Amino acid sequence: MSFFRVLKERSYLISIKFSYFRTVNPYLKKYGFQSPKIETIPYDNLGIAVVIPCHNEPDILTTLASLKSCEKPQADYLIIVVVNQSEVTNGSVSKRNLETISEIERWKVSNPDFKLEIIKENSLPKKHAGVGLARKIGMDEAVNLFHQIDKDGIIVALDADCEVEPNYLVEIENHFINHPKTPGCSIRYVHPIDSENESINLGIIQYELHLRYYNQALRMCSFPYAFHTVGSSMAVRSSAYQKQGGMNKRKAGEDFYFLQKIIELGGFTELNSTCVIPSPRVSDRVPFGTGRAIGEFLEQGSTVFDTYNFESFIELKEISKWTEKLFRGEKITHNNPSVNEFLLSIDFENKVEEIRNNTSSFINFEKRFFTFFNAFIVLKFTHFMRDKEFANQSIEQESKNLLAHCYQIECNNKSIKKLLELYRNIEANHEY
């Protein structure tokens, strides 16, 4: 090979290298787990990327078929499935993942118009392998694709055991068009409660009622982060995702921690005009969540699901009323000694003083106050009050207490199923 030919080829490779680095996204350079794996930009008009982590999943084709049946949005969409496992995954799970990949690839051939990419991760680090990292890998891929076409697209999180309503993609697109300043949204979800196993039905009814009761209790307290944080039912703008450092690598609870960062940006919304239908199946893959909760419910042979005592939220609500007085520098104590004990444990007085000294307007003070007294602190509060004074009670009774207090609805004769339907209607339509 001549000297000039070698020089020409090296110059070409160098130009490719520099061209690549000119297009690397700043977020990915700082926070990316790995280099992007989707090598080509599939669609110039890409507007929505749906990311699905997939680990030991027996029926992802149902999820894909549900997405295929969706009405088509104006922009192009792409489904990114991240089939993943740890470097120490056992043989049966590895076998299932290989079968899943083959099933998806055959399905893709049979559905050539369906916009789908598979990312195969068969050796993720043991320390981080899990749903958080799998979501992050897929969502980061979406960031790169949107960056290459200079578009602030929508990144949607879904799970591999869900179905969606036919207007799912269209309504997500419309929601972000109609709310141009929203950084993200939670999407309405409804678990199926009509399986042949009545024990599973009873468990999922009470668990979903617990989630909705907790959300409504936070709304009663006027906290700004009273939104559902379900990993299979959320969407964010690529710009907001990047601004807040992207998805975390938690093995569980990744959705809760991630969405709190997005909610902090302000303008977070709810999308109630479509729906995700998550599976109520039993699962032991994560330490908490729907699958774990239903599994434990069945193992215990119980018929009653306990939740936080409504009295805890009555006490909590008082704190949310303090902000104006705290901004003026007034010293306030709660009527309940247990609450004061909790506030002392989180250094409440000094934290508030620090916030007050560093804000000149009430609007900024209030924003920083709720950044400090955030969803994590509220969760600690409920656990503290549970252990100290207000023991957990049945979700049936506490959900009735909330309805009577907030909506003046007496539900003494309503079944647990009717209670769930009532909460669903309140949250979806603000109707009761």
C-alpha positions as CSV (number, residue, x, y, z in Angstrom):
1,M,0.0,0.0,0.0
2,S,1.4,3.4,-1.0
3,F,2.3,6.1,1.5
4,F,-0.3,8.4,0.0
5,R,-3.0,5.8,0.2
6,V,-2.3,5.1,3.9
7,L,-2.3,8.9,4.6
8,K,-5.6,9.3,2.8
9,E,-7.2,6.5,4.7
10,R,-5.9,7.8,8.1
11,S,-7.1,11.2,7.2
12,Y,-10.5,9.8,6.4
13,L,-10.7,7.9,9.7
14,I,-9.6,11.0,11.7
15,S,-12.2,13.1,10.0
16,I,-14.9,10.5,10.9
17,K,-13.6,10.5,14.5
18,F,-13.7,14.3,14.8
19,S,-17.1,14.4,13.1
20,Y,-18.4,11.9,15.7
21,F,-17.2,13.9,18.6
22,R,-18.6,17.1,17.3
23,T,-22.1,15.4,17.4
24,V,-21.7,13.8,20.9
25,N,-24.4,15.1,23.2
26,P,-23.0,17.0,26.3
27,Y,-25.3,15.1,28.6
28,L,-24.1,11.8,27.2
29,K,-20.5,12.8,27.6
30,K,-21.0,13.5,31.3
31,Y,-23.7,11.0,32.3
32,G,-23.9,8.3,29.6
33,F,-23.3,4.8,30.7
34,Q,-21.9,3.7,27.4
35,S,-21.6,4.8,23.8
36,P,-24.9,4.7,21.8
37,K,-25.7,1.4,20.1
38,I,-28.3,2.5,17.6
39,E,-25.8,3.4,14.8
40,T,-28.2,5.0,12.3
41,I,-30.7,7.8,12.7
42,P,-33.9,5.9,11.7
43,Y,-36.3,8.8,11.1
44,D,-35.7,12.5,10.5
45,N,-39.2,13.2,11.9
46,L,-38.7,11.2,15.1
47,G,-40.8,12.7,17.8
48,I,-41.5,9.9,20.4
49,A,-39.3,7.2,21.7
50,V,-40.9,4.5,23.9
51,V,-38.3,2.7,26.1
52,I,-39.1,-0.8,27.4
53,P,-36.7,-2.6,29.8
54,C,-37.0,-6.3,29.3
55,H,-35.6,-8.9,31.7
56,N,-36.9,-12.5,32.0
57,E,-40.2,-11.5,30.3
58,P,-42.5,-14.2,29.1
59,D,-44.9,-12.2,27.0
60,I,-43.4,-9.0,25.6
61,L,-45.1,-9.7,22.2
62,T,-48.4,-8.7,23.8
63,T,-47.0,-5.3,24.7
64,L,-45.6,-4.9,21.2
65,A,-48.9,-5.9,19.6
66,S,-50.7,-3.4,21.8
67,L,-48.3,-0.6,20.6
68,K,-48.7,-1.7,17.0
69,S,-52.5,-1.3,17.3
70,C,-52.1,2.3,18.3
71,E,-53.2,5.2,16.2
72,K,-50.3,6.8,14.5
73,P,-49.1,10.2,15.7
74,Q,-48.1,13.0,13.4
75,A,-44.4,12.5,14.2
76,D,-42.5,9.3,13.7
77,Y,-42.1,7.0,16.8
78,L,-39.6,4.4,17.8
79,I,-39.9,1.6,20.3
80,I,-36.6,0.7,22.0
81,V,-36.6,-2.6,23.8
82,V,-33.6,-3.1,26.2
83,V,-33.2,-6.9,26.8
84,N,-30.9,-7.0,29.7
85,Q,-29.3,-9.2,32.3
86,S,-26.4,-9.1,34.8
87,E,-23.0,-10.5,34.2
88,V,-23.9,-13.1,36.9
89,T,-27.4,-14.0,35.6
90,N,-28.3,-17.7,35.9
91,G,-28.9,-20.0,33.0
92,S,-32.7,-20.1,33.0
93,V,-33.0,-16.3,32.8
94,S,-30.3,-16.1,30.1
95,K,-32.2,-18.7,28.2
96,R,-35.4,-16.8,28.5
97,N,-33.8,-13.6,27.4
98,L,-32.3,-15.3,24.3
99,E,-35.8,-16.7,23.5
100,T,-37.2,-13.2,24.0
101,I,-34.7,-11.7,21.5
102,S,-35.5,-14.4,19.0
103,E,-39.3,-13.8,19.4
104,I,-38.9,-10.0,19.0
105,E,-36.7,-10.4,15.9
106,R,-39.2,-12.8,14.3
107,W,-42.0,-10.5,15.2
108,K,-40.1,-7.5,13.7
109,V,-39.7,-9.4,10.4
110,S,-43.4,-10.1,10.4
111,N,-44.2,-6.5,11.1
112,P,-41.7,-4.6,8.9
113,D,-43.6,-1.2,9.2
114,F,-43.4,-1.3,13.0
115,K,-40.6,1.0,14.2
116,L,-38.6,-1.1,16.6
117,E,-35.0,-1.4,17.8
118,I,-33.6,-4.1,20.1
119,I,-30.6,-3.3,22.4
120,K,-29.0,-6.5,23.8
121,E,-27.3,-6.2,27.1
122,N,-26.2,-9.6,28.3
123,S,-23.4,-8.7,30.7
124,L,-24.3,-5.6,32.8
125,P,-22.1,-4.9,35.9
126,K,-23.5,-6.8,38.9
127,K,-23.4,-3.7,41.0
128,H,-25.8,-1.7,38.8
129,A,-27.7,-4.3,36.7
130,G,-31.4,-3.8,37.1
131,V,-34.5,-1.9,35.9
132,G,-32.9,1.5,36.5
133,L,-29.9,0.9,34.4
134,A,-32.0,-0.8,31.7
135,R,-34.3,2.3,31.5
136,K,-31.2,4.6,31.5
137,I,-29.6,2.7,28.6
138,G,-32.7,3.0,26.5
139,M,-33.6,6.6,27.4
140,D,-30.0,7.7,26.7
141,E,-30.3,6.1,23.3
142,A,-33.3,8.2,22.7
143,V,-31.4,11.3,23.8
144,N,-28.7,10.6,21.2
145,L,-31.2,10.1,18.4
146,F,-33.0,13.3,19.2
147,H,-29.7,15.1,19.5
148,Q,-28.6,14.0,16.0
149,I,-31.7,15.5,14.4
150,D,-31.7,18.6,16.7
151,K,-35.1,17.8,18.2
152,D,-36.5,18.0,21.8
153,G,-38.4,14.8,21.5
154,I,-40.5,12.9,24.0
155,I,-39.1,10.0,25.9
156,V,-41.7,7.6,27.2
157,A,-41.2,4.8,29.8
158,L,-43.2,1.6,29.5
159,D,-42.8,-1.9,30.9
160,A,-42.7,-5.2,29.1
161,D,-45.8,-6.5,30.8
162,C,-48.2,-3.7,29.9
163,E,-50.8,-3.0,27.3
164,V,-51.9,0.5,26.2
165,E,-55.0,2.1,24.8
166,P,-55.2,2.7,21.1
167,N,-54.8,6.4,21.4
168,Y,-51.7,6.1,23.6
169,L,-49.1,7.5,21.1
170,V,-51.5,10.2,19.7
171,E,-52.5,11.5,23.2
172,I,-48.9,11.6,24.4
173,E,-48.0,13.7,21.4
174,N,-51.0,16.0,21.8
175,H,-50.3,16.4,25.5
176,F,-46.9,17.8,24.9
177,I,-48.1,20.0,22.1
178,N,-50.9,21.4,24.2
179,H,-48.6,21.9,27.2
180,P,-45.5,23.3,25.6
181,K,-43.9,24.2,29.0
182,T,-44.4,20.9,30.8
183,P,-41.1,19.0,31.4
184,G,-43.0,15.7,31.8
185,C,-46.1,14.0,32.8
186,S,-47.5,11.0,34.6
187,I,-49.8,8.8,32.5
188,R,-53.0,7.3,33.7
189,Y,-52.8,3.7,34.6
190,V,-55.4,1.1,35.5
191,H,-54.6,-2.5,36.7
192,P,-56.9,-5.2,35.4
193,I,-59.0,-6.6,38.3
194,D,-60.9,-9.3,36.5
195,S,-58.5,-12.3,36.5
196,E,-59.7,-15.8,37.4
197,N,-57.7,-15.6,40.6
198,E,-59.8,-13.7,43.1
199,S,-57.0,-13.4,45.6
200,I,-54.9,-11.6,43.0
201,N,-57.9,-9.4,42.2
202,L,-58.3,-8.5,45.8
203,G,-54.6,-7.8,46.3
204,I,-54.3,-5.5,43.2
205,I,-57.5,-3.7,44.0
206,Q,-56.2,-2.8,47.5
207,Y,-52.6,-2.1,46.3
208,E,-53.8,0.3,43.6
209,L,-56.2,1.9,46.0
210,H,-53.2,2.4,48.4
211,L,-51.3,4.3,45.6
212,R,-54.3,6.5,44.8
213,Y,-55.1,7.1,48.5
214,Y,-51.5,8.2,49.1
215,N,-51.5,10.5,46.1
216,Q,-54.8,12.1,47.2
217,A,-53.6,12.5,50.7
218,L,-50.6,14.5,49.5
219,R,-52.9,16.7,47.4
220,M,-55.0,17.3,50.4
221,C,-51.8,18.6,52.1
222,S,-51.2,20.9,49.1
223,F,-47.8,19.5,48.3
224,P,-46.6,20.3,44.8
225,Y,-45.3,16.8,44.1
226,A,-48.6,15.0,44.5
227,F,-48.2,12.9,41.3
228,H,-48.1,9.2,40.6
229,T,-44.6,7.9,40.0
230,V,-45.1,4.7,38.2
231,G,-42.3,3.6,35.9
232,S,-44.5,2.2,33.2
233,S,-46.6,5.3,33.1
234,M,-44.5,8.4,32.6
235,A,-43.0,10.6,29.8
236,V,-40.5,13.4,29.7
237,R,-39.0,15.9,27.2
238,S,-35.5,15.0,26.2
239,S,-34.3,18.4,27.4
240,A,-35.8,18.0,30.9
241,Y,-34.3,14.5,31.1
242,Q,-30.9,15.8,30.3
243,K,-31.1,18.9,32.5
244,Q,-31.9,16.7,35.6
245,G,-29.1,14.2,35.0
246,G,-31.1,11.5,33.3
247,M,-32.3,8.2,34.7
248,N,-30.6,6.7,37.8
249,K,-29.3,3.2,38.1
250,R,-31.3,2.0,41.0
251,K,-32.5,-1.6,41.0
252,A,-35.9,-0.5,42.3
253,G,-37.7,2.8,43.0
254,E,-35.9,4.3,40.1
255,D,-39.2,5.8,38.8
256,F,-39.9,7.6,42.1
257,Y,-36.4,9.1,42.4
258,F,-36.3,10.1,38.8
259,L,-39.7,11.8,38.6
260,Q,-39.0,13.8,41.7
261,K,-36.2,15.5,39.9
262,I,-38.5,16.2,36.9
263,I,-41.3,17.5,39.1
264,E,-38.9,19.9,40.8
265,L,-38.6,21.8,37.5
266,G,-42.2,22.9,37.8
267,G,-45.1,22.6,35.4
268,F,-45.3,18.8,35.7
269,T,-48.6,17.5,34.4
270,E,-50.9,14.5,34.3
271,L,-52.1,12.8,31.1
272,N,-55.5,11.3,31.7
273,S,-56.9,11.0,28.2
274,T,-55.2,7.6,27.6
275,C,-54.3,4.7,29.8
276,V,-51.6,2.1,30.5
277,I,-52.8,-1.3,31.7
278,P,-50.0,-2.8,33.8
279,S,-49.9,-6.5,34.6
280,P,-51.0,-7.5,38.2
281,R,-48.7,-10.5,38.1
282,V,-46.6,-11.7,41.0
283,S,-42.9,-10.8,40.8
284,D,-39.8,-11.0,43.0
285,R,-37.4,-9.2,40.7
286,V,-37.5,-6.0,42.7
287,P,-37.7,-5.4,46.5
288,F,-40.9,-3.4,46.2
289,G,-43.5,-2.4,43.6
290,T,-46.7,-4.0,42.3
291,G,-45.4,-7.5,41.6
292,R,-43.6,-7.7,45.0
293,A,-46.6,-6.3,46.9
294,I,-49.0,-8.8,45.3
295,G,-46.6,-11.7,45.9
296,E,-46.3,-10.8,49.6
297,F,-50.1,-10.4,49.9
298,L,-50.6,-13.9,48.5
299,E,-47.9,-15.4,50.6
300,Q,-49.3,-14.0,53.8
301,G,-52.7,-15.4,53.0
302,S,-54.2,-12.1,54.1
303,T,-57.3,-10.4,52.8
304,V,-56.5,-6.9,54.2
305,F,-53.9,-4.5,52.9
306,D,-52.7,-1.9,55.4
307,T,-51.7,1.7,54.6
308,Y,-50.7,4.9,56.3
309,N,-53.1,6.2,58.9
310,F,-55.1,9.2,57.6
311,E,-54.4,11.0,60.9
312,S,-50.8,11.3,59.9
313,F,-51.8,13.4,56.8
314,I,-54.1,15.6,58.9
315,E,-51.0,16.5,61.0
316,L,-48.8,16.8,57.9
317,K,-51.2,19.3,56.3
318,E,-50.6,21.8,59.0
319,I,-46.9,22.1,58.0
320,S,-47.8,23.1,54.4
321,K,-49.7,26.0,55.8
322,W,-46.7,27.5,57.5
323,T,-44.8,28.8,54.5
324,E,-45.8,32.5,54.7
325,K,-45.1,32.7,58.5
326,L,-41.8,30.9,58.0
327,F,-40.8,33.3,55.3
328,R,-41.5,36.2,57.7
329,G,-39.2,34.5,60.2
330,E,-41.8,33.4,62.7
331,K,-41.0,30.4,64.9
332,I,-43.7,27.8,64.8
333,T,-44.3,24.6,66.7
334,H,-46.8,21.9,66.0
335,N,-49.6,20.9,68.4
336,N,-48.5,17.3,68.2
337,P,-45.2,16.6,70.1
338,S,-44.4,13.6,67.8
339,V,-44.4,16.0,64.8
340,N,-42.1,18.4,66.6
341,E,-39.8,15.4,67.3
342,F,-39.7,14.5,63.7
343,L,-39.0,18.1,62.7
344,L,-36.1,18.2,65.1
345,S,-34.7,15.0,63.6
346,I,-34.5,16.6,60.2
347,D,-33.0,19.9,61.5
348,F,-36.1,21.7,60.3
349,E,-35.5,25.0,62.0
350,N,-32.0,25.5,60.7
351,K,-32.9,24.4,57.2
352,V,-35.7,26.8,57.0
353,E,-33.5,29.6,58.3
354,E,-30.9,28.8,55.7
355,I,-33.6,29.0,53.0
356,R,-35.0,32.2,54.3
357,N,-31.5,33.8,54.4
358,N,-30.9,32.9,50.7
359,T,-34.2,34.0,49.2
360,S,-35.6,37.5,48.7
361,S,-39.1,36.6,47.6
362,F,-41.8,34.4,49.0
363,I,-42.2,32.6,45.6
364,N,-38.6,31.5,45.7
365,F,-38.7,30.7,49.4
366,E,-41.7,28.5,48.9
367,K,-40.1,26.7,46.0
368,R,-36.9,26.0,48.0
369,F,-38.9,25.0,51.0
370,F,-40.7,22.2,49.1
371,T,-37.4,21.2,47.5
372,F,-36.2,20.6,51.1
373,F,-39.4,19.3,52.5
374,N,-39.8,17.0,49.5
375,A,-41.4,13.7,48.7
376,F,-38.6,11.8,50.5
377,I,-39.1,13.8,53.7
378,V,-42.8,13.2,53.5
379,L,-42.3,9.4,53.2
380,K,-40.0,9.5,56.2
381,F,-42.6,11.5,58.0
382,T,-45.3,8.9,57.4
383,H,-43.0,6.1,58.6
384,F,-42.0,8.1,61.7
385,M,-45.7,8.8,62.6
386,R,-46.6,5.2,61.9
387,D,-44.0,3.9,64.3
388,K,-44.5,6.6,66.9
389,E,-48.2,7.3,67.1
390,F,-50.5,6.4,64.3
391,A,-50.3,2.7,63.4
392,N,-51.2,1.5,59.9
393,Q,-54.8,0.7,59.2
394,S,-56.7,-1.1,56.5
395,I,-56.7,0.7,53.1
396,E,-60.5,0.2,53.0
397,Q,-61.1,2.2,56.1
398,E,-58.5,4.9,55.5
399,S,-59.6,5.5,51.9
400,K,-63.1,6.1,53.3
401,N,-61.8,8.5,55.9
402,L,-60.1,10.6,53.1
403,L,-63.2,10.7,51.0
404,A,-65.3,11.8,53.9
405,H,-62.8,14.5,54.9
406,C,-61.9,15.8,51.4
407,Y,-65.0,15.2,49.4
408,Q,-67.8,14.8,52.0
409,I,-68.6,11.4,50.5
410,E,-69.8,8.7,52.9
411,C,-68.8,5.3,51.7
412,N,-69.8,3.0,54.6
413,N,-71.6,0.6,52.3
414,K,-69.3,0.6,49.3
415,S,-67.2,-2.4,48.5
416,I,-63.4,-2.2,48.1
417,K,-63.8,-2.5,44.3
418,K,-66.3,0.4,44.3
419,L,-63.9,2.5,46.3
420,L,-61.1,1.9,43.8
421,E,-63.5,2.9,40.9
422,L,-64.4,6.0,42.8
423,Y,-60.7,7.0,43.3
424,R,-60.0,6.3,39.6
425,N,-62.8,8.6,38.6
426,I,-61.7,11.4,40.9
427,E,-58.2,11.3,39.6
428,A,-59.0,10.8,35.9
429,N,-62.0,13.1,35.6
430,H,-62.3,14.9,38.9
431,E,-65.7,13.4,39.0
432,Y,-67.4,11.5,41.9
